[in-house]
Amino acid sequence: MTARRILVAVFATLTCVGTSFATELRPPTPVAAMELAAAAQWSSWLASGTSSGQWRLRAVQRDPDLPARRHQRYAQIINGVPVFGAEVVQQLDENGATRTVFGGLYEGLSVDTQPTLTAEQARHVVEAAVGQTGSVVGQPELFVLPLDNGVFLTDMITAWSLSLPSEIRYFVDAHSGAIVFSYQNLKQDTPVIGLGTGAWGDRKKMSTQETGSGLFSAQDRLRPAPITTYDLKFTGYFYGTEVATDSDNNWADSMVVDAHNYAGITYDYYYQRHGRHGIDDHDMPVINLVHVFRNYFNAFWTDDLDAMVYGDGGVIGGVRFAPFSSAIDVAAHEMTHGVTSRTWNGIYLSESGALNEAFSDIMGTSVEFFAQPVGSGRLMADYWLGEDLSDPFNPAKYAIRSMANPGLFGDPDNYSRRYTGPLDADHDNGGVHINSGIANQAFYLLIEGGTNRTSGLRVTGLGAANRAKAEKIFFRGFTLYLTPSATFSDARRATSQAASDLYGSTGTEFQQVQAAWNAVGVQ
């Protein structure tokens, strides 16, 4: 196996402590109302359902592009219990009229919603399943879970591995006590100014704090969202709490330097390009964890810690891979998983998981173009993913993915070639990294144009000078219109609606969005 293939295997592997299941989540019935008359009908239906307790308002999102509008997310409810992954989002204009409704719902579900087990008993079931290798975290959450072999009332419980990065969501039947489903939920990527040296010898500014004891700490308080980088000294990612420090504010630990600097740049991108105040749009703290596991070739976002975790890299196959904080697109990719968790919250399985990964790739690449000069060398903006990790620098061999040519690394560039195998962790949660190539290719074609290698369809594209338009379309479409069980078809409708909102339904932007999705086979 080549070094690049080993890296991809490690980057995409999702370590699971628990049982793999042949069953799958049952997909919801899609909802898509893009015309005013249809949206008004769905609005009446939603109001009636809310009054009768079938829908519950979960969140309200502001609209950074059209400030007079707002987007209300509703969870489907059965006898007071939410249905896992069932959600619709309603767009309201300045007069309170409904403009669009998107999402997915389940019809005809029947299940006893009075649990037989207590939450504590369900917790004990998972504790017994993970044994000494794992630790249950947080509190159980009760959900109605529609699977292809039945509908279950379940307690969703999260467990971490004590030795490897792993965050498994278990679903315990609240009547029988059996674990009926599980999946891996890790998304695998007075102030003073100091200077630091990154992994590739590049000098970077560091926003830090004087500690009062002759040290400087990696705490950025110049941005509205506080950014803190912790050095856990290989104690495991949920043990240490030590903030990284330096004695003279001239930082030499490249992992700290890169993670801290790139988190700040990613915050700046989201604010300047999309008007977003950080991960949750309310300037929640940004947390980086470095030196967590020895010989770990990966990076990930963890929902339970609300943090980015970076591996130190090392040598595999005779090729050195720098710490995973050394690539700005990887750092921005991981923070974007946090943005997803705070917006459409795509379930990390199958098509919704692939869209989750693709959105992180798309925003990661966008941050790279925002911060670095366009070019084909190290620390330059391009359409490779993770290309700056390897030494020697050879993206065609050692990058993680390619937006311009997903097939170069065995990823599909067209929906007709998508992976449709098992959903367990050993099969990439149903191809969440593999199938991300489809949406990545659509985004690439929307900007640069070109011909899809599978369909042979050519896209003119908006051109690199209009890159910001493409970024706004995908950001708006994904964060405001997608819901947890989104499919590729939903992503097409969402980005089409976003293009229409921003640039009109007869404009070039709308037409090119259609052309890009046509080229990659998504209808």
C-alpha positions as a Python dict, from the first residue, in 0.01 Angstrom:
ca = {
    (1, 'M'): (0, 0, 0),
    (2, 'T'): (138, 343, -92),
    (3, 'A'): (195, 608, 171),
    (4, 'R'): (-89, 812, 25),
    (5, 'R'): (-331, 520, 44),
    (6, 'I'): (-226, 452, 402),
    (7, 'L'): (-293, 817, 485),
    (8, 'V'): (-635, 810, 322),
    (9, 'A'): (-723, 491, 506),
    (10, 'V'): (-624, 651, 836),
    (11, 'F'): (-794, 982, 756),
    (12, 'A'): (-1119, 811, 663),
    (13, 'T'): (-1117, 533, 926),
    (14, 'L'): (-1373, 568, 1201),
    (15, 'T'): (-1279, 350, 1497),
    (16, 'C'): (-1584, 190, 1651),
    (17, 'V'): (-1625, 32, 1993),
    (18, 'G'): (-1952, -155, 1968),
    (19, 'T'): (-2166, -349, 1728),
    (20, 'S'): (-2215, -300, 1354),
    (21, 'F'): (-2571, -333, 1227),
    (22, 'A'): (-2702, -449, 891),
    (23, 'T'): (-3010, -230, 933),
    (24, 'E'): (-3017, 130, 814),
    (25, 'L'): (-3202, 450, 893),
    (26, 'R'): (-3524, 478, 699),
    (27, 'P'): (-3511, 791, 482),
    (28, 'P'): (-3781, 1053, 547),
    (29, 'T'): (-4024, 1179, 286),
    (30, 'P'): (-3871, 1494, 135),
    (31, 'V'): (-4039, 1834, 167),
    (32, 'A'): (-3952, 2102, -89),
    (33, 'A'): (-4178, 2405, -139),
    (34, 'M'): (-4001, 2672, -347),
    (35, 'E'): (-4307, 2846, -493),
    (36, 'L'): (-4503, 3092, -279),
    (37, 'A'): (-4837, 2914, -313),
    (38, 'A'): (-4694, 2577, -215),
    (39, 'A'): (-4495, 2735, 68),
    (40, 'A'): (-4812, 2898, 203),
    (41, 'Q'): (-4990, 2561, 208),
    (42, 'W'): (-4701, 2400, 395),
    (43, 'S'): (-4699, 2696, 633),
    (44, 'S'): (-5063, 2632, 727),
    (45, 'W'): (-4992, 2264, 770),
    (46, 'L'): (-4690, 2343, 990),
    (47, 'A'): (-4888, 2589, 1204),
    (48, 'S'): (-5159, 2328, 1257),
    (49, 'G'): (-4900, 2061, 1340),
    (50, 'T'): (-4726, 2290, 1588),
    (51, 'S'): (-5053, 2364, 1766),
    (52, 'S'): (-5134, 1994, 1791),
    (53, 'G'): (-4787, 1900, 1918),
    (54, 'Q'): (-4670, 1724, 1602),
    (55, 'W'): (-4394, 1981, 1540),
    (56, 'R'): (-4179, 2179, 1781),
    (57, 'L'): (-3971, 2489, 1708),
    (58, 'R'): (-3608, 2382, 1758),
    (59, 'A'): (-3408, 2686, 1646),
    (60, 'V'): (-3434, 3021, 1470),
    (61, 'Q'): (-3154, 3129, 1239),
    (62, 'R'): (-3092, 3482, 1125),
    (63, 'D'): (-3029, 3546, 756),
    (64, 'P'): (-2688, 3714, 705),
    (65, 'D'): (-2761, 3791, 336),
    (66, 'L'): (-3121, 3910, 371),
    (67, 'P'): (-3141, 4046, 728),
    (68, 'A'): (-3517, 4101, 721),
    (69, 'R'): (-3575, 3727, 683),
    (70, 'R'): (-3547, 3446, 936),
    (71, 'H'): (-3535, 3066, 916),
    (72, 'Q'): (-3724, 2854, 1167),
    (73, 'R'): (-3633, 2489, 1220),
    (74, 'Y'): (-3903, 2250, 1342),
    (75, 'A'): (-3850, 1899, 1477),
    (76, 'Q'): (-4113, 1631, 1415),
    (77, 'I'): (-4268, 1512, 1743),
    (78, 'I'): (-4467, 1200, 1839),
    (79, 'N'): (-4635, 1220, 2180),
    (80, 'G'): (-4371, 1464, 2297),
    (81, 'V'): (-4074, 1263, 2166),
    (82, 'P'): (-3868, 1399, 1870),
    (83, 'V'): (-3819, 1181, 1562),
    (84, 'F'): (-3447, 1136, 1489),
    (85, 'G'): (-3344, 1326, 1175),
    (86, 'A'): (-3695, 1457, 1094),
    (87, 'E'): (-3691, 1833, 1051),
    (88, 'V'): (-3827, 2109, 828),
    (89, 'V'): (-3698, 2462, 792),
    (90, 'Q'): (-3935, 2749, 712),
    (91, 'Q'): (-3810, 3074, 558),
    (92, 'L'): (-4011, 3382, 658),
    (93, 'D'): (-3986, 3725, 494),
    (94, 'E'): (-4007, 4064, 661),
    (95, 'N'): (-4388, 4045, 666),
    (96, 'G'): (-4394, 3701, 826),
    (97, 'A'): (-4500, 3533, 503),
    (98, 'T'): (-4351, 3191, 426),
    (99, 'R'): (-4116, 3195, 127),
    (100, 'T'): (-3989, 2837, 127),
    (101, 'V'): (-4015, 2513, 324),
    (102, 'F'): (-3749, 2240, 303),
    (103, 'G'): (-3678, 1922, 493),
    (104, 'G'): (-3802, 1570, 556),
    (105, 'L'): (-4078, 1405, 759),
    (106, 'Y'): (-4201, 1057, 846),
    (107, 'E'): (-4562, 958, 789),
    (108, 'G'): (-4756, 683, 961),
    (109, 'L'): (-4506, 612, 1240),
    (110, 'S'): (-4643, 396, 1518),
    (111, 'V'): (-4453, 325, 1841),
    (112, 'D'): (-4519, 310, 2214),
    (113, 'T'): (-4361, 634, 2340),
    (114, 'Q'): (-4377, 543, 2709),
    (115, 'P'): (-4032, 396, 2789),
    (116, 'T'): (-4004, 77, 2990),
    (117, 'L'): (-3638, 140, 3078),
    (118, 'T'): (-3522, 442, 3270),
    (119, 'A'): (-3252, 662, 3118),
    (120, 'E'): (-3009, 529, 3379),
    (121, 'Q'): (-3083, 169, 3283),
    (122, 'A'): (-3025, 252, 2916),
    (123, 'R'): (-2697, 413, 3013),
    (124, 'H'): (-2592, 93, 3191),
    (125, 'V'): (-2661, -104, 2870),
    (126, 'V'): (-2407, 106, 2682),
    (127, 'E'): (-2159, 99, 2968),
    (128, 'A'): (-2175, -282, 2959),
    (129, 'A'): (-2131, -282, 2580),
    (130, 'V'): (-1816, -67, 2580),
    (131, 'G'): (-1673, -222, 2897),
    (132, 'Q'): (-1333, -102, 3008),
    (133, 'T'): (-1250, 32, 2661),
    (134, 'G'): (-1496, 321, 2666),
    (135, 'S'): (-1669, 584, 2875),
    (136, 'V'): (-2028, 707, 2849),
    (137, 'V'): (-2056, 1087, 2835),
    (138, 'G'): (-2348, 1326, 2858),
    (139, 'Q'): (-2710, 1240, 2926),
    (140, 'P'): (-2933, 1000, 2728),
    (141, 'E'): (-3173, 1165, 2484),
    (142, 'L'): (-3506, 1002, 2396),
    (143, 'F'): (-3584, 971, 2022),
    (144, 'V'): (-3824, 786, 1796),
    (145, 'L'): (-3588, 605, 1557),
    (146, 'P'): (-3725, 490, 1218),
    (147, 'L'): (-3512, 203, 1087),
    (148, 'D'): (-3568, -12, 782),
    (149, 'N'): (-3665, -304, 1010),
    (150, 'G'): (-3905, -113, 1235),
    (151, 'V'): (-3973, 195, 1443),
    (152, 'F'): (-3817, 209, 1789),
    (153, 'L'): (-3836, 430, 2095),
    (154, 'T'): (-3470, 472, 2185),
    (155, 'D'): (-3230, 642, 2421),
    (156, 'M'): (-2942, 795, 2224),
    (157, 'I'): (-2623, 770, 2431),
    (158, 'T'): (-2271, 879, 2339),
    (159, 'A'): (-1959, 687, 2441),
    (160, 'W'): (-1592, 772, 2390),
    (161, 'S'): (-1304, 530, 2355),
    (162, 'L'): (-1043, 562, 2630),
    (163, 'S'): (-749, 488, 2401),
    (164, 'L'): (-846, 595, 2048),
    (165, 'P'): (-1037, 891, 1906),
    (166, 'S'): (-1393, 764, 1886),
    (167, 'E'): (-1736, 913, 1957),
    (168, 'I'): (-2007, 651, 1904),
    (169, 'R'): (-2377, 728, 1922),
    (170, 'Y'): (-2567, 424, 2052),
    (171, 'F'): (-2945, 385, 2031),
    (172, 'V'): (-3089, 163, 2305),
    (173, 'D'): (-3444, 29, 2264),
    (174, 'A'): (-3626, 193, 2556),
    (175, 'H'): (-3848, -115, 2590),
    (176, 'S'): (-3625, -419, 2532),
    (177, 'G'): (-3288, -273, 2634),
    (178, 'A'): (-3126, -392, 2309),
    (179, 'I'): (-2883, -172, 2118),
    (180, 'V'): (-3067, -142, 1787),
    (181, 'F'): (-2836, 100, 1603),
    (182, 'S'): (-2506, 286, 1638),
    (183, 'Y'): (-2278, 503, 1433),
    (184, 'Q'): (-1950, 692, 1460),
    (185, 'N'): (-2007, 1066, 1507),
    (186, 'L'): (-1651, 1203, 1493),
    (187, 'K'): (-1610, 1443, 1201),
    (188, 'Q'): (-1266, 1344, 1081),
    (189, 'D'): (-1092, 1782, 1062),
    (190, 'T'): (-461, 4188, 2793),
    (191, 'P'): (-394, 4051, 2444),
    (192, 'V'): (-50, 4059, 2293),
    (193, 'I'): (80, 3959, 1952),
    (194, 'G'): (353, 3697, 1930),
    (195, 'L'): (520, 3520, 1641),
    (196, 'G'): (550, 3153, 1570),
    (197, 'T'): (699, 2916, 1315),
    (198, 'G'): (464, 2674, 1140),
    (199, 'A'): (540, 2320, 1033),
    (200, 'W'): (677, 2437, 698),
    (201, 'G'): (896, 2716, 833),
    (202, 'D'): (641, 2990, 767),
    (203, 'R'): (627, 3271, 1022),
    (204, 'K'): (283, 3348, 1164),
    (205, 'K'): (132, 3597, 1403),
    (206, 'M'): (2, 3462, 1733),
    (207, 'S'): (-262, 3642, 1937),
    (208, 'T'): (-170, 3542, 2293),
    (209, 'Q'): (-205, 3641, 2659),
    (210, 'E'): (50, 3720, 2928),
    (211, 'T'): (-9, 3487, 3219),
    (212, 'G'): (154, 3700, 3490),
    (213, 'S'): (408, 3428, 3565),
    (214, 'G'): (657, 3509, 3290),
    (215, 'L'): (477, 3296, 3030),
    (216, 'F'): (254, 3362, 2731),
    (217, 'S'): (-53, 3144, 2670),
    (218, 'A'): (-218, 3048, 2341),
    (219, 'Q'): (-535, 3245, 2406),
    (220, 'D'): (-668, 3479, 2137),
    (221, 'R'): (-887, 3751, 2287),
    (222, 'L'): (-861, 3996, 1995),
    (223, 'R'): (-1149, 3832, 1810),
    (224, 'P'): (-1507, 3832, 1945),
    (225, 'A'): (-1489, 3454, 1978),
    (226, 'P'): (-1213, 3351, 2224),
    (227, 'I'): (-972, 3102, 2067),
    (228, 'T'): (-773, 2873, 2297),
    (229, 'T'): (-519, 2607, 2202),
    (230, 'Y'): (-452, 2334, 2458),
    (231, 'D'): (-141, 2116, 2470),
    (232, 'L'): (-261, 1788, 2624),
    (233, 'K'): (84, 1627, 2625),
    (234, 'F'): (-58, 1292, 2503),
    (235, 'T'): (-291, 1244, 2798),
    (236, 'G'): (-601, 1171, 2585),
    (237, 'Y'): (-845, 1419, 2440),
    (238, 'F'): (-1079, 1442, 2738),
    (239, 'Y'): (-831, 1462, 3025),
    (240, 'G'): (-589, 1756, 3018),
    (241, 'T'): (-689, 2120, 3045),
    (242, 'E'): (-349, 2285, 3011),
    (243, 'V'): (-337, 2584, 2779),
    (244, 'A'): (-27, 2584, 2557),
    (245, 'T'): (240, 2827, 2679),
    (246, 'D'): (568, 2978, 2563),
    (247, 'S'): (836, 3163, 2757),
    (248, 'D'): (921, 3445, 2514),
    (249, 'N'): (617, 3472, 2281),
    (250, 'N'): (829, 3346, 1994),
    (251, 'W'): (658, 3012, 1951),
    (252, 'A'): (846, 2708, 1823),
    (253, 'D'): (581, 2435, 1867),
    (254, 'S'): (447, 2424, 1512),
    (255, 'M'): (131, 2235, 1608),
    (256, 'V'): (27, 2510, 1845),
    (257, 'V'): (127, 2783, 1600),
    (258, 'D'): (-62, 2640, 1302),
    (259, 'A'): (-375, 2536, 1492),
    (260, 'H'): (-403, 2871, 1671),
    (261, 'N'): (-335, 3083, 1364),
    (262, 'Y'): (-559, 2889, 1126),
    (263, 'A'): (-851, 2890, 1371),
    (264, 'G'): (-832, 3269, 1374),
    (265, 'I'): (-818, 3289, 995),
    (266, 'T'): (-1118, 3057, 965),
    (267, 'Y'): (-1314, 3276, 1205),
    (268, 'D'): (-1221, 3580, 996),
    (269, 'Y'): (-1336, 3408, 676),
    (270, 'Y'): (-1677, 3320, 815),
    (271, 'Y'): (-1728, 3672, 946),
    (272, 'Q'): (-1600, 3863, 644),
    (273, 'R'): (-1750, 3642, 373),
    (274, 'H'): (-2074, 3528, 535),
    (275, 'G'): (-2136, 3765, 826),
    (276, 'R'): (-2125, 3472, 1067),
    (277, 'H'): (-2005, 3518, 1424),
    (278, 'G'): (-1805, 3199, 1464),
    (279, 'I'): (-1912, 2839, 1500),
    (280, 'D'): (-2257, 2899, 1651),
    (281, 'D'): (-2307, 3255, 1514),
    (282, 'H'): (-2287, 3381, 1874),
    (283, 'D'): (-1908, 3380, 1915),
    (284, 'M'): (-1883, 3060, 2119),
    (285, 'P'): (-1526, 2970, 2225),
    (286, 'V'): (-1305, 2804, 1965),
    (287, 'I'): (-1098, 2519, 2109),
    (288, 'N'): (-796, 2344, 1956),
    (289, 'L'): (-647, 2031, 2116),
    (290, 'V'): (-294, 1929, 2013),
    (291, 'H'): (-50, 1654, 2119),
    (292, 'V'): (-341, 1429, 2208),
    (293, 'F'): (-254, 1080, 2073),
    (294, 'R'): (89, 951, 1973),
    (295, 'N'): (138, 842, 1613),
    (296, 'Y'): (-206, 965, 1514),
    (297, 'F'): (-255, 1052, 1146),
    (298, 'N'): (-584, 1240, 1147),
    (299, 'A'): (-782, 1540, 1266),
    (300, 'F'): (-1142, 1558, 1376),
    (301, 'W'): (-1419, 1766, 1525),
    (302, 'T'): (-1595, 1632, 1835),
    (303, 'D'): (-1950, 1750, 1909),
    (304, 'D'): (-1927, 1648, 2273),
    (305, 'L'): (-1624, 1868, 2342),
    (306, 'D'): (-1701, 2131, 2074),
    (307, 'A'): (-1335, 2115, 1978),
    (308, 'M'): (-1090, 2046, 1696),
    (309, 'V'): (-844, 1765, 1767),
    (310, 'Y'): (-522, 1733, 1565),
    (311, 'G'): (-290, 1437, 1526),
    (312, 'D'): (87, 1482, 1529),
    (313, 'G'): (151, 1289, 1206),
    (314, 'G'): (479, 1110, 1152),
    (315, 'V'): (633, 880, 892),
    (316, 'I'): (438, 615, 702),
    (317, 'G'): (552, 440, 387),
    (318, 'G'): (873, 641, 389),
    (319, 'V'): (682, 969, 362),
    (320, 'R'): (669, 1224, 642),
    (321, 'F'): (332, 1374, 723),
    (322, 'A'): (337, 1693, 926),
    (323, 'P'): (95, 1755, 1213),
    (324, 'F'): (-259, 1778, 1080),
    (325, 'S'): (-288, 2137, 1195),
    (326, 'S'): (-28, 2232, 929),
    (327, 'A'): (-284, 2245, 644),
    (328, 'I'): (-526, 2537, 654),
    (329, 'D'): (-793, 2350, 460),
    (330, 'V'): (-784, 2068, 716),
    (331, 'A'): (-817, 2315, 1006),
    (332, 'A'): (-1105, 2500, 838),
    (333, 'H'): (-1265, 2166, 743),
    (334, 'E'): (-1281, 2061, 1107),
    (335, 'M'): (-1419, 2392, 1232),
    (336, 'T'): (-1686, 2374, 961),
    (337, 'H'): (-1812, 2050, 1113),
    (338, 'G'): (-1888, 2264, 1417),
    (339, 'V'): (-2080, 2511, 1200),
    (340, 'T'): (-2277, 2220, 1052),
    (341, 'S'): (-2360, 2090, 1399),
    (342, 'R'): (-2502, 2433, 1487),
    (343, 'T'): (-2706, 2471, 1167),
    (344, 'W'): (-2844, 2183, 959),
    (345, 'N'): (-2673, 1913, 1174),
    (346, 'G'): (-2636, 1654, 897),
    (347, 'I'): (-2650, 1297, 1028),
    (348, 'Y'): (-2306, 1142, 977),
    (349, 'L'): (-2422, 852, 761),
    (350, 'S'): (-2478, 783, 390),
    (351, 'E'): (-2580, 1084, 175),
    (352, 'S'): (-2632, 1328, 461),
    (353, 'G'): (-2289, 1231, 595),
    (354, 'A'): (-2131, 1277, 252),
    (355, 'L'): (-2286, 1624, 228),
    (356, 'N'): (-2157, 1695, 579),
    (357, 'E'): (-1804, 1605, 465),
    (358, 'A'): (-1840, 1788, 133),
    (359, 'F'): (-1951, 2110, 303),
    (360, 'S'): (-1641, 2094, 524),
    (361, 'D'): (-1424, 2035, 215),
    (362, 'I'): (-1592, 2322, 31),
    (363, 'M'): (-1554, 2569, 317),
    (364, 'G'): (-1201, 2443, 390),
    (365, 'T'): (-1100, 2510, 30),
    (366, 'S'): (-1276, 2847, 41),
    (367, 'V'): (-1075, 2948, 350),
    (368, 'E'): (-758, 2840, 169),
    (369, 'F'): (-837, 3070, -125),
    (370, 'F'): (-931, 3345, 121),
    (371, 'A'): (-596, 3328, 303),
    (372, 'Q'): (-333, 3206, 56),
    (373, 'P'): (-215, 3305, -292),
    (374, 'V'): (-340, 3097, -581),
    (375, 'G'): (-76, 2856, -710),
    (376, 'S'): (46, 2500, -733),
    (377, 'G'): (302, 2491, -451),
    (378, 'R'): (297, 2433, -78),
    (379, 'L'): (93, 2689, 122),
    (380, 'M'): (-83, 2801, -197),
    (381, 'A'): (-455, 2788, -278),
    (382, 'D'): (-577, 2502, -497),
    (383, 'Y'): (-846, 2235, -522),
    (384, 'W'): (-657, 1955, -346),
    (385, 'L'): (-754, 1862, 10),
    (386, 'G'): (-480, 1817, 267),
    (387, 'E'): (-203, 1856, 11),
    (388, 'D'): (19, 2052, 253),
    (389, 'L'): (55, 1760, 494),
    (390, 'S'): (317, 1558, 308),
    (391, 'D'): (692, 1586, 265),
    (392, 'P'): (775, 1555, -19),
    (393, 'F'): (507, 1783, -157),
    (394, 'N'): (328, 1582, -424),
    (395, 'P'): (-51, 1640, -424),
    (396, 'A'): (-121, 1390, -703),
    (397, 'K'): (15, 1113, -478),
    (398, 'Y'): (-32, 1231, -120),
    (399, 'A'): (-332, 1468, -106),
    (400, 'I'): (-646, 1335, 61),
    (401, 'R'): (-899, 1429, -206),
    (402, 'S'): (-927, 1630, -527),
    (403, 'M'): (-1221, 1854, -613),
    (404, 'A'): (-1107, 1896, -972),
    (405, 'N'): (-1074, 1521, -1031),
    (406, 'P'): (-1224, 1313, -748),
    (407, 'G'): (-1162, 994, -944),
    (408, 'L'): (-787, 1042, -912),
    (409, 'F'): (-818, 902, -559),
    (410, 'G'): (-1101, 659, -629),
    (411, 'D'): (-1383, 892, -524),
    (412, 'P'): (-1692, 932, -746),
    (413, 'D'): (-1735, 1249, -949),
    (414, 'N'): (-2093, 1160, -1040),
    (415, 'Y'): (-2398, 1036, -852),
    (416, 'S'): (-2419, 730, -1077),
    (417, 'R'): (-2086, 612, -932),
    (418, 'R'): (-2172, 671, -565),
    (419, 'Y'): (-2085, 415, -299),
    (420, 'T'): (-2400, 241, -175),
    (421, 'G'): (-2255, -22, 60),
    (422, 'P'): (-2295, -80, 435),
    (423, 'L'): (-2328, 211, 676),
    (424, 'D'): (-2098, 82, 949),
    (425, 'A'): (-1770, 237, 1056),
    (426, 'D'): (-1564, -18, 865),
    (427, 'H'): (-1727, 109, 545),
    (428, 'D'): (-1680, 483, 607),
    (429, 'N'): (-2032, 522, 753),
    (430, 'G'): (-2177, 450, 409),
    (431, 'G'): (-1914, 639, 211),
    (432, 'V'): (-1924, 979, 383),
    (433, 'H'): (-1573, 1068, 268),
    (434, 'I'): (-1596, 879, -61),
    (435, 'N'): (-1924, 1028, -186),
    (436, 'S'): (-1825, 1379, -82),
    (437, 'G'): (-1650, 1390, -419),
    (438, 'I'): (-1985, 1437, -594),
    (439, 'A'): (-2070, 1769, -426),
    (440, 'N'): (-1704, 1874, -429),
    (441, 'Q'): (-1700, 1833, -806),
    (442, 'A'): (-2022, 2035, -840),
    (443, 'F'): (-1868, 2321, -641),
    (444, 'Y'): (-1549, 2308, -847),
    (445, 'L'): (-1744, 2315, -1176),
    (446, 'L'): (-1960, 2601, -1052),
    (447, 'I'): (-1647, 2815, -1012),
    (448, 'E'): (-1395, 2692, -1265),
    (449, 'G'): (-1618, 2524, -1522),
    (450, 'G'): (-1511, 2218, -1716),
    (451, 'T'): (-1636, 1877, -1820),
    (452, 'N'): (-1745, 1605, -1581),
    (453, 'R'): (-1546, 1294, -1670),
    (454, 'T'): (-1839, 1056, -1614),
    (455, 'S'): (-2133, 1239, -1774),
    (456, 'G'): (-1935, 1428, -2039),
    (457, 'L'): (-2147, 1735, -1963),
    (458, 'R'): (-1966, 2068, -1981),
    (459, 'V'): (-2023, 2356, -1738),
    (460, 'T'): (-1924, 2713, -1819),
    (461, 'G'): (-1886, 2811, -1454),
    (462, 'L'): (-1892, 3151, -1286),
    (463, 'G'): (-1517, 3205, -1314),
    (464, 'A'): (-1257, 3250, -1042),
    (465, 'A'): (-1336, 3623, -1023),
    (466, 'N'): (-1682, 3524, -895),
    (467, 'R'): (-1559, 3270, -642),
    (468, 'A'): (-1732, 3454, -357),
    (469, 'K'): (-2069, 3408, -527),
    (470, 'A'): (-2026, 3031, -541),
    (471, 'E'): (-1917, 3025, -177),
    (472, 'K'): (-2219, 3229, -70),
    (473, 'I'): (-2455, 3004, -266),
    (474, 'F'): (-2326, 2685, -106),
    (475, 'F'): (-2298, 2836, 241),
    (476, 'R'): (-2651, 2974, 231),
    (477, 'G'): (-2797, 2661, 74),
    (478, 'F'): (-2640, 2421, 322),
    (479, 'T'): (-2674, 2618, 646),
    (480, 'L'): (-3024, 2759, 594),
    (481, 'Y'): (-3213, 2503, 384),
    (482, 'L'): (-3070, 2157, 451),
    (483, 'T'): (-3201, 1941, 734),
    (484, 'P'): (-3040, 1644, 917),
    (485, 'S'): (-3142, 1368, 672),
    (486, 'A'): (-3056, 1568, 358),
    (487, 'T'): (-2988, 1391, 28),
    (488, 'F'): (-2794, 1507, -277),
    (489, 'S'): (-3124, 1604, -440),
    (490, 'D'): (-3198, 1818, -135),
    (491, 'A'): (-2857, 1985, -174),
    (492, 'R'): (-2938, 2068, -536),
    (493, 'R'): (-3271, 2225, -438),
    (494, 'A'): (-3113, 2411, -146),
    (495, 'T'): (-2829, 2566, -346),
    (496, 'S'): (-3068, 2647, -630),
    (497, 'Q'): (-3292, 2831, -386),
    (498, 'A'): (-2990, 3012, -244),
    (499, 'A'): (-2881, 3124, -591),
    (500, 'S'): (-3234, 3244, -661),
    (501, 'D'): (-3247, 3435, -331),
    (502, 'L'): (-2916, 3610, -390),
    (503, 'Y'): (-2900, 3660, -765),
    (504, 'G'): (-3244, 3585, -909),
    (505, 'S'): (-3398, 3278, -1069),
    (506, 'T'): (-3315, 3393, -1423),
    (507, 'G'): (-2954, 3489, -1356),
    (508, 'T'): (-2634, 3323, -1467),
    (509, 'E'): (-2563, 3210, -1111),
    (510, 'F'): (-2887, 3010, -1089),
    (511, 'Q'): (-2831, 2859, -1433),
    (512, 'Q'): (-2475, 2754, -1352),
    (513, 'V'): (-2584, 2589, -1026),
    (514, 'Q'): (-2828, 2382, -1230),
    (515, 'A'): (-2559, 2300, -1485),
    (516, 'A'): (-2309, 2193, -1217),
    (517, 'W'): (-2553, 1953, -1051),
    (518, 'N'): (-2665, 1821, -1391),
    (519, 'A'): (-2303, 1746, -1476),
    (520, 'V'): (-2254, 1538, -1160),
    (521, 'G'): (-2579, 1349, -1215),
    (522, 'V'): (-2784, 1493, -928),
    (523, 'Q'): (-3146, 1568, -1013),
}
